[in-house]
């Protein structure tokens, strides 16, 4: 069980029972007492639990039951609740979450955000923009008009690597030329996106996709592969960061690898089905000729299709070419389970809510931008 899963289990137990004992819960999970104690410490630092001797309980319950001789300073969550009540007239905080899809990639983000909101006692409302900028602008304006105290937003426009904007383009709090979401009048945390301008003061939480691409390339290098291609459907918000990480990883590997690097865009300039077929045919021919012996493929479903097309061409995976997909949405369901870079989507949702709630409760605290590292899940498509 991963740390985030243990911590969510701890929160569920405390919410259901009002408290928990570390030793008993460690026995139920089959992990060490030290492991559970560390999880409790992490949750306590986030203000989600209060540590007590031998266990944990809800912060508000701890505040009510603490003895009169306890320090006068209130528990962090209790103090935060008073700040929240003062700021919102006594009503619970309301957060809006706008994502481009509820079917691919974002269901786990939504789930994490919902669980974190429940744990923190705030209300979360959801809207899906279907990758339409005008729709998400209207949704954001409506949420603010309906009383949202802050927004979690995954803008449809990609936030690709870019050169810094001129200092005069946007001030620390917005101004002329500021992205539209900085003019909403409420705090915004970007989710799986980065601010459009380097001068932006907007906070964000997202996956370090460049690290994920490097992770995949290093795995393929360790498996003895040297002719590593990047195959992806360009134009996704994630694609520029994967490309940047791939380029850096093959360059670091030296000319033996970088000299054979190949980038294939399966949707170059939205040129249609003919361009897609040309790219797939070029990839298959490269494998057959020995010019490609491995590939990082984004997104998942493209890797599944490529695996099937290779099989139809009498080429084997991983014998002729090793494959690693990116996103790990459907990779494990392929005929031959695909190795995949798996972003910590659930943790992105949890952290986004925590970051926004902290901003609302402590407006003067330093702003943060959080990058969460993905993991590589090795399966049959790249095993040696």
N, C-alpha and C positions, 0 to 999 in steps of 0.2 A: 504494500500500500504506500503510495506517494505521500509526502509530507502534507500537501494541501488536502488530500483525501482524509488523512488522520485528523487534521485540524477541523475540517468540516464535520467529521464524526464527533469530535469533542464538543463543538458548538451545539450540534443537535442534541447530544446527551444532556448538556447543561440546560438548554432551553426546555427540554422535556421534563427533566427531573429536578431542576433548580440548582443542582450541584453535582459534583462527581469526585470520586477519590482516584488519585493517580494510580495507585497499585492495582485496584480492581479493574480499571479501564485498560491498563497495560496488559493484564492477564487476558481480557476479552479479545484484544487485538493481536495477542501473541507477539508483542514487542517489549523492549526493555522499559523499565520505569524511567530511566534517564531520557529515553526518546520521547515519552509522553510528557515528561516534565519540561523538556525543551519546547515542545509544541505549545504547552500552556504558557510558557514565558513569551513566545512569539505573539500569541493571541492577547496576552495581557498588555504587551507593549503597544499593540494596536488599539487598546481600549475596549476589546471585545469581551474579555473575561477579567475577573479579579482573582488573583492567587490567594489562597488561604492555606493554612497548615495542612499538608497532605492532599490537597485537591484544588478545586476551582469552583467559582460560582459566578452568577451574573453580576456585573458591576453595581447595578441599582440595588440588588438584594444585599450585596456586601455593605453598601452605604447605609442601608436601613438597619442592619444587624450589628454594625461595628460598635464596640463598647465605647462608653463615654470617655474612657481614658485614651482612646485612639487619637492620633494626630488630628488636629482640627482641619487640615487641608482635605478637601473632598476628593473622592476617587476621580480619575481623569474623565471617565465616561459620565459620571454624575455632573461634574462641572460642565462638560460639553453639553449635556442636556439642558442645563440652565442657560447657557449661552444661546443654544438653539431656540429655546422658548422665548428668550428676550428678543431674538432677532426675527422671529416669525409670529409673534403674538400668541405663543403657547401652542400652536398647531405643530404637528410633526413636519419635518423637512420633506419636501417633495422633489424628486429628481426625475428628469426626463432622459430617456435613452433612445437615440436614433441610430439605427444600423441600416446598411444597404440591403441586407438579405436576412431572412429567418430560416433559410433552407440550407445554405452552404457556409461553412466556417463559423458563422456567428451564433448558432444555437448554444454552444458551450460558453461563449462570451455572455450571452443573455442569462444563462443559468447561473453562472458565477456572480453576475451583477445582482440578480434577484436574491440569491442566498446571502450575499453581503448586505444588501439593503434590509432584509428581514432581520439579520443579526444585529444591525445597528439601529433598528426601529425607525427606518425612514421609508417613505412611499416611493415606489418606482413605477413610472409609466413608460410604455414602449411604443415606438413608431418604426415602420419599415419604409425606407425611401425608394426601394427598387432601383438604386443607382441613378436617381434623377435629382439633380441639384436643385431645381425649382421646387420639387416636392419636399425635399428636406428643409429648405428655407422656410416654406410654409408651415411645415410640421414644427420646426423650432419656434417660430413666431407664435403659433397657437399654444404650444406648451408654456411659453413664458406668459402669455396673456391669461392662461388658465391658472397661473400661480406657481409654476415650477421655480424652485430656488436656484437650480443649477442644471446644466445639461452635460450628458456624456454623448459624444458625437463622433461618428465615423464618416467624415465627409466623402462624397462620391468622387470628387476630383482627386487624382493621385497626388501624393506629396513626394515627388521624385527628388533625388539628390540634386542640389542646385548651388549656384554661387550665392553668397550673401547679398541681401538687398542693400541698397544705399541707406545709410543711417537715417536720412530724412524721409524714407518711404513710410515708416510707421513708428509711432512712439511706443513707449513701454506699455501703455494701456490702450493702444489702438490709435485712432485718428485717421487722417486721410490715407487712403490706400490700404487700410487694415482689412484682413479677411472678414467676410460677412459675419462670421460667428463671433467675432470680437466686438460686434456692435449690438449684441442682443441685450446687454444690460445685466446679465447674470454670469456667474463664473461658468466656464466651459472647460471640460477635460476631453481632449481628443483621445479616441480609442483606436488603436492600430493605425494611427496616422501621426504625422509630425506637422508642426505649424508650417504654414506656407512660406513664412518669412523668418529668417534667422533673428530678426529684431523682435519678433513676437514674444509676448510674455505668457502665452497660453501654455498651460500644463498638458502633458500627455503621458499615456502609458501604452506600450505596445511591444510586440515581439522584435527582437534584434534579428531581422531576416538576413542581414549580411553575415552574422555569425552562423546562422543556420546553413547558408550556402557553403561557408568555409568548412563547417562540420561535415557536410556531405562529401565535399572534394577530398578532405583529409581521409575520410573513411575509404573512398575509392582508391586513393593513393596507397593506403595501407594494404589494400587487397591486391596490389600489384598492377593496377590500371594506370596508364599513362596518356591515353588519347581520350580525354574526358570532354564530352560535349555538354552544352547547356541548351536544352530544348524547352521552350515555353511559349505560351500564348501571351504575347506582349500586350500592354495596355492595362493590365490589372494594377491596382495600387501597390501590390507587393512586388511586382516584377522588377522595378528599377533597383530595389535594395538587394534582391537575389542576384541580379546581374552584377552589381557592384561587388558583392561578396565573392562571387564566382571568379570575376576578373582578378581580384586581389589574391585569391587562393592559388590559381594556376600560375600567376606571375611569381608568387613566392616559391612555388615548386621548382622553378628554373626552366631553362629552355627546352629540356626534354619533354616537359609537359606543356608549357605555354606555347611552344612551337606547333603543337597539334590541337590547340584549343579551337572549338567551333561553336558558334552561336547560331541557332536556328529559331526564328520567330514564326510560330505557327499561324499568326494572324497579322503579318506585316502590313501595316497601313490599311487594315481592314479590306484586303484585296479579294476576299471571298474564298469559295471552296477550291478554286483552281490553285491559288497560292498555297493553301493548306496542304493540298495533295502533293504539290511540288516539294514542300518542306519535308513531308513525311517520306516521300520517295528518296530525297537526298539523304535523309538520315539512314534509311534502310540500305541504300547503296554504299554509304560510308562504312556501315558495319560490315557489309559483305566484302568490301575491299580492304578491310583491316585498318581503315583510317579512324575508326571510332571503336573503342572497347569498353566505354562506360558513358553514362549520361545522368545528369541531374535534370528532372522533368517537372515542370510546374504548369498547371495544377495537377492534382491527383488523377482526375479522369483522363487527362491527356496521356499520363503514364500508363494507365490501364489500356487505352486504345493502342499505344505504341507496342506494348507487350503482346497484344493480340495480333497486330500487324506483323511483328517480327516472327511470331509463330507461324503465321500463314505463309511467310517467305522462307520457311524452313531454317530460320535462325534461332538459336537457343539463348535463353536468359537463365542464368548469368554466364553460360559458357562462351557465347560469342560477344555478348555485351551485358554488363552489369547495369542495373537501373536503380536509381534512388528518386522517389517522388517527393514533392514538397506540398505540405498541408496536412497529410494523413487524415483525410476525410473518408476516403473509400479504398485506400491502398491495401489494407489488410483483406479486402473482399475480392481481390483479383484472383483469377484462376491460379496464378503463381503469386502468393502474397508478396507485395512490394515493400522493400525497405523505404522508410519515409522520414523526412524531417517533420517533427510534430511540434508546432507552436503550442505554448501553454495557454490555450484560449480561456479556459476556466479561470486561471489566475489573472489574466488580463481583465476579465470582468470584475472579479473580486477587488483587485487593486484599483481599478478605475473608480468604483464606488467609494472605497476608502479614501482615495486621494481627494475626490470632490467633497465628501463629507468633512474631511479635515480642513479643506479650504473654507467651507462655509462656517465651520465652528471656530476656526482660528484664522481670520482674514489676514493677519499680519505675519504669518509664518512664511519662511522662504519657500519659493515655488520650486516644484520638482518636475523632472522629466524622467520617466522610469522605463528602462529597457529590460524586458524579461527574456531570458535565454531559452530557445527551443531545445528539444532533445532529439537524438537520432534513434529510431527504432529499426533495428536490423532484422530483416526477414530474408526469405529465400532468394530474392532477386539480386542480391549483392553478396551473398555469402560465398566464401572461398571454398 
